[in-house]
C-alpha cells in the first residue's frame, strides 16, 4: 500500500502497548475523559469516527498494523466487529482508517499524539508484526516511543480469569490455571527490542514500589510527561469479579453455549448483568490462587522474569518479590452462594418494589416500545438466530416471540 504524502501536524507519537489486565482500561478512560486538558498540554488523544470496538481506545491501529505486516490478524472478535474474513477485507478497513487518522493528525495543533491499543499488546508476537506497526506509524511521525506495563503473573492470571468469565468463558479456575500458568514476558518483548531497540521502550512494572506515587495513572502521567494536576479523576473500571459471581457467570455461560449461543454476551440475559454483579457483590471473597499454585507460577516463569530484570531493572533484586504466603487450599464456591446470586438477579429483574437502579436493563432500554435501542436490536437478533432460546427467554423479559 502506497504511503500517503507527509502532512503537517504532530511529529511525535507515544504508543501505550496495553497488555491485557494491566490497568489498560483505566488509562484509556482517564485519557478519554480528559481530552480537553490533554490538548491544552499539547497532547492529541481522540476517538476517531471509525472506532466500532472499545469506546476509549484505538482498536483500528492493530488492523493497520497487521495489514502492513501482510498477516490476517488472529483476534476473531475484532475480525467479527470489523467484518474481516480475508486479507482484502482487512486491507479495506486499514485503508479507510489510515485516511481518517491521517486527516485528523494533519489538522491537529498538538505536538504529541498518544495512542493506547490493548490489542497490540495482546496479539503482537513476531518481528514482522512489530515492523508492521512501525511502518504504519512511520508515515505520520518522525519520533515514536512505546510504554508497556507488566503485572506479576499470579495477579495477572486471577484478573484474566475474571475477564474470561465476563466475556463468555466456561473454564474452571483450575483449567484456566493449567492453560495460562506460564507467561513469558521477556519472550513477548524480544521482537520489540529487535525492531525498535531498548531505548524506545519504557518498561514499567505494576508493583507499588515501582509506580510513581504508588499509583498507575500518576506513573503513566510521569512517564509520558503529562501534568496530572488539572486532570479529572475517573472511577475504577473493569474491576475483577468476586468468586461467587464469577462462578455464577461460568455456569450461565456454559448453559447458554449448550443451548446454541455462540457469543453469550449478545444474549439479552446479559444486559447490565456485569455491572449489577460488581455493584451488588463486590465485597465477597475474591478469586485467589493457593500457595502451591503461586509457587508453581513463580517457578515456571523464574528464568524469563530474571532475563527481564537483568535487561531493564538491573538494580532490582527481584522482578516480582515474594509476598506473604497464601492459603494452602482454596475451598470451592458453595452452591448456596451461587444460588443466592441467582435469586438476587431474579428479584432485580422482576420485583417492582426494588429501586430502579436495581433493574438490570439500562434506563434508556426499559421502555422497549418507546425507546428501541440496544435491547430491541438484541432481541431481534436473538429471534432470528436462536428462536429456541428466544422462546425460553420471552416470558422472563416480558416479550412475545412474534413481537
C-alpha positions in Angstrom: 0.0 0.0 0.0 1.4 3.4 -1.0 2.1 5.6 1.9 0.3 9.0 1.8 2.4 12.2 1.5 3.6 13.6 4.8 1.2 16.2 6.2 1.8 19.0 8.8 0.8 18.1 12.4 2.3 16.4 15.4 5.6 14.7 14.6 5.8 12.6 17.8 3.8 9.6 18.9 3.7 7.8 22.3 2.2 4.3 22.0 0.8 2.6 25.1 1.1 -1.1 24.4 -1.8 -2.1 26.5 -1.0 -5.6 27.8 -4.3 -7.3 29.0 -5.1 -6.9 32.7 -2.6 -4.2 33.5 -4.9 -1.3 34.1 -5.2 -0.5 30.3 -8.9 0.3 30.6 -8.3 2.7 33.4 -5.6 4.5 31.5 -7.8 4.8 28.4 -10.8 6.0 30.4 -8.6 8.6 32.1 -7.2 9.9 28.8 -10.6 9.9 27.1 -12.2 11.7 30.0 -9.5 14.5 29.9 -9.1 15.1 26.2 -9.5 18.9 26.6 -6.9 19.2 29.3 -4.6 16.9 27.3 -5.0 19.1 24.3 -4.2 22.2 26.4 -0.9 20.5 27.4 -0.1 19.6 23.8 -1.2 16.0 23.6 -3.6 14.7 21.0 -5.8 11.8 22.2 -9.1 11.4 20.3 -11.6 8.7 19.4 -11.9 8.8 15.7 -15.1 8.1 13.7 -14.2 4.5 12.6 -14.0 3.1 16.1 -16.6 0.4 16.5 -15.0 -1.7 19.1 -14.0 -0.3 22.5 -15.0 3.3 23.1 -11.8 4.6 24.6 -9.0 3.0 22.6 -7.6 2.9 19.1 -8.5 -0.6 18.1 -8.2 0.1 14.4 -4.5 0.6 14.8 -3.9 -3.1 15.2 -5.9 -3.7 11.9 -3.5 -1.3 10.2 -0.5 -3.0 11.9 -1.4 -6.5 10.6 -2.3 -5.1 7.2 1.2 -3.6 6.9 2.6 -7.0 8.0 0.6 -8.8 5.4 -0.9 -11.1 8.1 -4.6 -11.6 8.8 -5.0 -10.6 12.5 -5.7 -13.6 14.8 -8.3 -11.9 17.0 -11.6 -13.4 15.9 -13.7 -10.9 17.9 -12.1 -7.9 16.2 -12.5 -9.6 12.9 -16.2 -10.1 13.6 -16.6 -6.5 14.7 -15.0 -5.2 11.5 -16.4 -7.9 9.3 -13.0 -9.1 8.3 -12.8 -12.5 6.7 -9.9 -12.1 4.3 -6.8 -10.1 3.8 -8.7 -8.0 1.3 -11.3 -7.2 3.9 -8.6 -6.2 6.4 -6.9 -4.0 3.7 -10.2 -2.1 3.1 -10.6 -1.3 6.9 -7.0 -0.3 7.2 -7.2 1.9 4.1 -10.3 3.7 5.5 -8.8 4.2 8.9 -5.4 5.4 7.6 -7.3 8.1 5.6 -9.3 9.2 8.7 -6.3 9.0 11.0 -4.1 10.9 8.6 -6.6 13.7 8.2 -7.2 14.1 11.9 -3.5 14.1 12.8 -2.5 16.5 10.0 -5.0 19.1 11.2 -4.1 18.8 14.9 -2.3 21.6 16.7 -0.9 19.5 19.5 2.8 18.4 19.5 2.4 14.8 20.6 -0.1 12.0 19.7 -1.0 9.4 22.4 -2.2 6.0 21.2 -3.4 3.3 23.6 -4.1 -0.1 22.0 -4.7 -3.2 24.1 -4.8 -5.5 21.1 -1.3 -4.5 20.1 0.0 -5.9 23.4 -2.2 -8.9 23.2 -1.5 -10.0 19.6 2.0 -8.9 18.7 4.3 -11.9 18.7 6.8 -11.6 15.8 9.3 -9.1 14.5 7.2 -8.8 11.3 4.2 -7.7 13.3 6.2 -5.1 15.2 7.7 -3.8 11.9 4.1 -3.6 10.5 3.2 -1.2 13.3 6.5 0.8 13.0 5.9 1.2 9.2 2.3 2.3 9.6 3.2 4.9 12.3 6.3 6.0 10.4 4.2 7.5 7.6 2.8 10.0 10.1 5.6 10.5 12.8 9.3 11.2 13.0 9.6 10.1 16.6 7.9 7.1 18.1 8.2 5.7 21.6 6.4 2.9 23.5 5.2 2.4 27.0 4.3 -1.1 28.4 3.3 -2.4 31.8 3.8 -5.9 33.1 2.0 -7.4 36.1 3.2 -10.3 38.2 1.9 -13.5 36.7 -0.1 -14.8 39.6 -2.0 -11.5 39.8 -2.5 -11.4 36.0 -3.9 -14.9 36.0 -6.6 -14.1 38.6 -7.6 -11.0 36.8 -7.6 -12.7 33.4 -9.8 -15.4 34.8 -12.4 -12.9 35.9 -12.3 -11.4 32.4 -12.6 -14.9 30.9 -16.0 -15.5 32.5 -17.1 -11.9 32.0 -16.7 -12.4 28.2 -18.5 -15.7 28.0 -15.8 -18.2 29.1 -16.7 -21.5 30.7 -13.4 -22.9 32.1 -13.0 -23.6 35.8 -10.2 -21.7 37.5 -8.2 -24.9 37.7 -8.3 -25.5 33.9 -7.6 -21.8 33.3 -4.6 -22.0 35.6 -3.2 -25.1 33.8 -3.5 -23.3 30.5 -2.1 -19.9 31.5 0.3 -20.5 34.3 3.3 -20.0 32.1 3.6 -16.3 30.9 6.9 -15.4 29.4 7.2 -11.6 29.4 10.7 -11.5 28.1 9.7 -13.5 25.1 6.9 -11.0 24.4 9.5 -8.2 24.5 12.1 -9.8 22.2 10.6 -8.8 18.9 10.1 -5.2 20.1 13.7 -5.0 21.3 14.9 -6.4 18.0 12.9 -4.0 15.8 12.7 -0.7 17.8 15.6 -1.1 20.3 15.6 -0.9 24.1 15.9 2.9 24.2 12.4 3.5 22.7 10.6 1.1 25.0 9.7 2.2 28.5 9.0 -0.9 30.5 7.1 -0.4 33.8 6.0 -2.9 36.5 2.6 -2.9 38.1 4.2 -3.0 41.6 3.5 -0.4 44.2 7.2 0.1 45.0 7.8 0.8 41.2 4.9 3.0 40.4 5.3 6.7 40.8 3.3 7.8 43.9 2.2 4.1 44.1 -0.4 4.8 41.5 -0.8 3.6 37.9 -2.3 6.8 36.5 0.3 9.0 38.2 3.0 6.7 36.9 1.7 6.8 33.4 1.5 10.6 33.5 5.1 10.9 34.8 6.4 8.5 32.1 4.5 10.3 29.2 5.1 13.9 30.5 1.5 14.8 31.5 0.8 17.2 34.3 -2.0 15.4 36.2 -2.8 18.4 38.4 -5.7 19.5 36.4 -6.8 16.1 35.1 -10.2 14.8 36.3 -10.2 11.5 38.2 -12.1 8.6 36.8 -13.8 5.8 38.6 -12.1 2.4 38.5 -13.3 0.3 35.6 -13.3 -3.3 34.6 -13.0 -4.5 38.2 -12.4 -8.2 38.8 -15.4 -10.2 40.0 -15.6 -11.8 43.4 -15.6 -15.7 43.5 -19.3 -16.4 43.7 -20.3 -14.0 40.9 -17.6 -15.4 38.7 -18.8 -19.0 39.3 -22.4 -17.8 38.6 -21.3 -16.4 35.2 -19.3 -19.5 34.4 -22.4 -21.7 34.9 -24.6 -19.3 33.0 -22.1 -19.2 30.1 -22.0 -23.0 30.0 -25.8 -23.2 29.9 -26.1 -20.6 27.1 -23.5 -22.3 25.0 -25.2 -25.7 25.4 -28.3 -24.0 24.2 -26.5 -23.0 21.0 -25.3 -19.4 21.8 -22.0 -18.6 20.1 -21.5 -15.3 22.0 -23.2 -15.3 25.4 -22.6 -11.5 25.7 -25.0 -10.9 22.9 -27.9 -12.6 24.8 -30.5 -10.3 26.4 -30.0 -12.0 29.8 -26.5 -10.3 29.9 -27.8 -6.8 29.7 -26.5 -4.9 32.7 -25.5 -8.1 34.3 -21.8 -7.5 34.9 -22.4 -4.0 36.4 -25.1 -5.4 38.6 -22.8 -8.2 39.9 -20.0 -5.7 40.5 -22.2 -3.3 42.3 -24.1 -5.8 44.4 -21.4 -8.4 45.3 -18.1 -6.6 45.2 -17.4 -7.3 48.9 -17.4 -11.1 48.5 -14.4 -13.3 48.7 -12.0 -12.6 45.8 -10.8 -15.0 43.3 -7.5 -16.3 44.5 -4.8 -19.0 44.0 -3.4 -21.4 46.6 0.2 -21.0 47.7 1.1 -24.1 45.8 -0.3 -22.6 42.6 1.5 -19.4 43.2 4.8 -21.2 43.7 4.3 -23.2 40.6 3.8 -20.0 38.6 6.8 -18.3 40.0 9.0 -21.4 39.3 7.8 -21.7 35.7 8.4 -18.0 35.0 11.6 -17.5 37.1 14.0 -17.7 34.2 12.2 -15.3 31.9 11.5 -12.9 34.8 15.2 -12.9 35.6 16.0 -12.1 32.0 13.6 -9.2 32.1 15.0 -7.9 35.4 18.6 -8.1 34.1 17.8 -6.3 30.9 15.5 -3.5 32.2 15.8 -3.4 36.0 19.4 -4.4 36.9 19.3 -2.6 40.2 16.2 -4.5 41.4 16.9 -7.7 43.5 13.7 -9.5 42.3 11.4 -8.5 39.4 8.4 -9.5 41.5 9.4 -10.0 45.2 7.7 -12.8 47.1 4.7 -12.0 49.2 3.2 -13.4 52.4 2.0 -16.9 52.0 -1.4 -17.6 50.6 -3.8 -20.3 51.9 -2.7 -23.9 51.1 -6.1 -24.8 50.0 -9.0 -22.8 48.4 -12.4 -24.4 49.1 -14.9 -24.5 46.2 -17.6 -21.9 45.9 -20.6 -23.0 47.8 -23.7 -23.8 45.7 -25.8 -21.7 48.1 -23.7 -18.6 47.4 -24.2 -19.1 43.6 -28.0 -19.7 44.2 -28.2 -16.5 46.3 -26.8 -14.5 43.4 -29.4 -16.0 41.0 -32.2 -15.1 43.4 -30.9 -11.5 43.6 -30.9 -11.2 39.8 -34.4 -12.5 39.6 -35.6 -10.0 42.2 -33.8 -7.2 40.4 -35.5 -8.1 37.2 -39.0 -8.7 38.4 -39.6 -7.1 41.8 -41.2 -3.7 41.0 -40.6 -2.6 44.6 -36.9 -2.6 44.1 -35.1 0.7 43.3 -34.9 1.4 39.6 -31.1 1.2 39.6 -31.5 -2.5 40.6 -33.1 -3.2 37.2 -30.5 -5.0 35.0 -31.5 -3.0 31.9 -30.2 0.5 31.4 -32.7 3.3 32.0 -32.8 4.1 28.3 -33.7 0.5 27.4 -36.5 -0.2 29.9 -39.3 1.1 27.7 -38.6 -1.1 24.7 -41.5 0.0 22.6 -40.8 3.7 23.2 -37.0 3.5 23.0 -36.0 0.7 20.8 -32.2 0.9 21.2 -29.7 -1.8 22.0 -32.3 -4.0 23.9 -34.7 -4.3 21.0 -31.9 -4.9 18.4 -30.5 -7.7 20.5 -34.0 -9.2 20.9 -34.5 -9.1 17.1 -31.1 -10.8 16.5 -31.9 -13.4 19.1 -35.2 -14.3 17.5 -33.5 -14.6 14.1 -30.5 -16.6 15.1 -31.7 -18.6 18.2 -35.5 -19.0 18.1 -35.5 -21.8 20.6 -33.7 -19.7 23.2 -35.9 -16.7 22.4 -39.0 -18.8 23.2 -37.5 -19.7 26.6 -36.5 -16.2 27.5 -39.5 -14.3 26.2 -41.7 -14.9 29.3 -38.9 -13.8 31.6 -38.3 -10.4 29.9 -42.0 -9.8 29.2 -41.9 -10.2 25.5 -43.6 -12.4 22.9 -41.7 -14.3 20.2 -43.9 -12.7 17.5 -43.1 -9.2 18.6 
